[in-house]
Amino acid sequence: MAEPLASEARRQLFTDARSQNAWLDKPVSDIVLRELYDLTKWGPTSMNCSPMRLVFVRSPHARERLLEAVSPGNVAKVRTAPVVAIVAQDTRFYDRLPQLFPHRPESGKLFHDQPKLAEETGFRNSSLQGGYFILAARTLGLDCGPLSGFNAEAVNTLFFDGTPLRVNFLCCLGYGDPRGLFPRSPRLAFDEACRVI
């Protein structure tokens, strides 16, 4: 049985971590991006379906394309973050189930025959993996700025046209500049959000 993490680790992952709005001029290397994915991929998904796909936007050309699709309030964040991850889902994730779920290689047919189930499963599990992605980034000392202020249709056209990939959310990555932080917003108390029945 695993032991609870030390309070310092819990602070780094949750209580001290913040969604960043401004970034230090410090690059994120390819080695760190690979390490980030290699941690993220171990998070559980239903039937090990692993529908999340990532596009790391770093080049000036790709960044300018992405800026066409983001809301005005997110332009500065996307422009200045060392990397912006497009967290996407593969809508045909089930084609990989013979590889990812080998003890039931026929399971992909379940989703092929039920497109609504496939859509719900892909979105739910790519969102779940997106949460793992943020936590994995924090374990590596990276800061994150997840964004939902963008035109999904535009992102899909610009980056995924002709593919089964569809954007879920964007996540700026790098080393946050604390001068860009707002006061921390409140959270709901246990009794406001939870029931034990």
C-alpha positions as CSV (number, residue, x, y, z in Angstrom):
1,M,0.0,0.0,0.0
2,A,1.3,3.5,-0.9
3,E,2.1,5.9,1.8
4,P,0.6,9.4,1.9
5,L,2.7,12.0,0.1
6,A,4.6,14.5,2.2
7,S,2.9,17.8,2.9
8,E,5.5,19.6,0.6
9,A,4.4,17.4,-2.3
10,R,0.7,18.1,-1.6
11,R,1.4,21.8,-1.6
12,Q,3.3,21.7,-4.9
13,L,0.5,19.7,-6.5
14,F,-2.6,21.4,-5.0
15,T,-2.6,24.1,-2.3
16,D,0.3,26.2,-3.5
17,A,-0.1,25.6,-7.2
18,R,-1.8,28.4,-9.2
19,S,-3.2,28.8,-12.7
20,Q,-0.7,31.2,-14.2
21,N,-1.4,34.3,-16.3
22,A,2.2,35.5,-16.9
23,W,5.4,33.7,-17.8
24,L,9.1,34.0,-17.1
25,D,11.4,34.0,-20.2
26,K,12.6,30.5,-19.5
27,P,12.3,27.7,-22.1
28,V,10.8,24.2,-21.7
29,S,13.0,21.6,-23.3
30,D,11.9,18.7,-25.5
31,I,13.4,16.4,-22.8
32,V,10.9,17.9,-20.2
33,L,8.0,17.6,-22.6
34,R,8.8,13.9,-23.2
35,E,9.1,13.4,-19.4
36,L,5.8,15.1,-19.0
37,Y,4.0,12.8,-21.4
38,D,5.8,9.7,-20.0
39,L,4.4,10.5,-16.5
40,T,0.9,11.5,-17.8
41,K,0.4,8.3,-19.8
42,W,0.2,6.2,-16.6
43,G,-3.0,7.7,-15.3
44,P,-5.9,5.3,-15.5
45,T,-8.6,5.6,-18.2
46,S,-11.6,3.4,-18.8
47,M,-10.6,0.2,-20.7
48,N,-7.1,1.9,-20.9
49,C,-8.6,3.8,-23.9
50,S,-6.1,6.7,-23.5
51,P,-7.8,9.0,-26.0
52,M,-5.8,12.2,-25.2
53,R,-3.4,13.5,-27.9
54,L,-1.1,16.4,-27.4
55,V,0.2,19.1,-29.7
56,F,2.9,21.2,-28.1
57,V,2.9,24.6,-29.8
58,R,6.2,26.4,-29.5
59,S,7.3,27.7,-32.9
60,P,6.4,31.3,-33.8
61,H,4.5,30.1,-36.9
62,A,2.3,27.6,-35.0
63,R,1.8,30.1,-32.2
64,E,0.5,32.8,-34.6
65,R,-1.9,30.2,-36.0
66,L,-3.2,29.4,-32.6
67,L,-3.6,33.0,-31.7
68,E,-6.2,33.3,-34.5
69,A,-8.5,31.0,-32.4
70,V,-8.1,32.3,-28.8
71,S,-10.3,34.7,-27.0
72,P,-9.0,38.3,-26.6
73,G,-8.5,37.8,-22.9
74,N,-6.1,34.8,-23.5
75,V,-4.0,36.3,-26.3
76,A,-1.2,37.6,-24.0
77,K,-1.0,34.3,-22.1
78,V,-0.7,32.2,-25.3
79,R,1.7,34.7,-26.9
80,T,4.1,34.6,-23.9
81,A,3.9,31.1,-22.6
82,P,7.0,29.0,-23.5
83,V,4.8,26.2,-24.7
84,V,1.0,25.9,-25.2
85,A,-0.3,22.4,-25.2
86,I,-3.4,21.6,-27.3
87,V,-5.0,18.9,-25.3
88,A,-7.1,16.9,-27.8
89,Q,-9.0,13.7,-28.0
90,D,-8.8,11.1,-30.7
91,T,-12.4,10.5,-31.7
92,R,-11.3,7.1,-33.1
93,F,-9.5,6.1,-29.9
94,Y,-11.1,2.7,-30.1
95,D,-9.0,1.8,-33.1
96,R,-6.1,1.5,-30.7
97,L,-7.9,-0.8,-28.2
98,P,-6.4,-4.0,-29.6
99,Q,-3.0,-2.5,-28.6
100,L,-4.1,-0.8,-25.4
101,F,-6.6,-3.4,-24.1
102,P,-5.2,-6.6,-25.5
103,H,-7.1,-9.0,-23.2
104,R,-10.3,-7.8,-25.0
105,P,-9.1,-6.9,-28.5
106,E,-12.6,-7.0,-29.8
107,S,-13.7,-4.1,-27.5
108,G,-13.2,-1.5,-30.1
109,K,-16.3,-2.8,-31.9
110,L,-18.4,-1.7,-29.0
111,F,-17.5,2.0,-29.7
112,H,-17.6,1.6,-33.4
113,D,-21.2,0.5,-33.2
114,Q,-22.2,3.1,-30.7
115,P,-20.9,6.6,-31.7
116,K,-22.6,8.4,-28.8
117,L,-20.9,6.1,-26.3
118,A,-17.6,6.7,-28.2
119,E,-18.0,10.5,-28.1
120,E,-18.8,10.5,-24.3
121,T,-16.0,8.1,-23.5
122,G,-13.4,10.0,-25.5
123,F,-14.3,13.3,-24.0
124,R,-14.6,12.0,-20.5
125,N,-11.3,10.2,-20.6
126,S,-9.3,12.8,-22.5
127,S,-10.5,15.3,-19.8
128,L,-9.4,12.9,-17.1
129,Q,-6.0,12.6,-18.8
130,G,-5.8,16.4,-19.1
131,G,-6.1,16.6,-15.3
132,Y,-3.3,14.0,-14.9
133,F,-1.3,16.2,-17.4
134,I,-1.5,19.2,-15.2
135,L,-0.5,17.3,-12.1
136,A,2.4,15.6,-13.9
137,A,3.6,19.0,-15.1
138,R,3.5,20.3,-11.5
139,T,5.6,17.3,-10.3
140,L,8.3,18.4,-12.8
141,G,8.3,22.0,-11.5
142,L,6.3,23.4,-14.4
143,D,3.4,25.8,-14.0
144,C,0.2,25.5,-15.9
145,G,-2.4,27.9,-17.3
146,P,-5.4,25.8,-18.6
147,L,-7.6,27.7,-20.9
148,S,-11.1,27.2,-22.3
149,G,-11.4,30.6,-23.9
150,F,-10.9,29.7,-27.6
151,N,-12.9,28.9,-30.7
152,A,-12.8,25.0,-30.8
153,E,-13.9,24.9,-34.5
154,A,-11.1,27.2,-35.5
155,V,-8.5,25.2,-33.5
156,N,-9.8,21.9,-35.1
157,T,-9.6,23.5,-38.6
158,L,-6.1,25.0,-38.1
159,F,-4.5,22.0,-36.4
160,F,-6.6,18.8,-37.0
161,D,-8.3,19.2,-40.4
162,G,-8.7,15.8,-42.0
163,T,-7.9,13.9,-38.8
164,P,-10.1,12.4,-36.1
165,L,-8.5,14.7,-33.5
166,R,-10.6,17.3,-31.7
167,V,-9.5,19.9,-29.2
168,N,-10.6,19.5,-25.6
169,F,-8.7,22.5,-23.9
170,L,-5.5,24.5,-24.1
171,C,-2.9,24.6,-21.4
172,C,0.0,27.1,-21.3
173,L,3.2,25.6,-19.8
174,G,6.3,27.1,-18.4
175,Y,7.6,28.8,-15.3
176,G,5.0,31.3,-14.0
177,D,5.8,34.9,-13.2
178,P,4.2,35.5,-9.8
179,R,3.6,39.1,-10.7
180,G,0.8,38.0,-13.0
181,L,-1.2,36.2,-10.3
182,F,-4.6,37.4,-9.0
183,P,-5.7,36.9,-5.4
184,R,-6.6,33.3,-4.9
185,S,-10.3,32.6,-5.5
186,P,-12.3,30.7,-2.8
187,R,-13.3,27.1,-3.0
188,L,-16.4,25.4,-1.8
189,A,-16.3,23.8,1.7
190,F,-16.8,20.0,2.1
191,D,-20.4,20.4,3.3
192,E,-21.2,22.6,0.3
193,A,-19.9,20.2,-2.3
194,C,-20.0,16.7,-0.7
195,R,-22.5,14.2,0.8
196,V,-21.6,11.0,2.6
197,I,-24.6,8.6,2.2
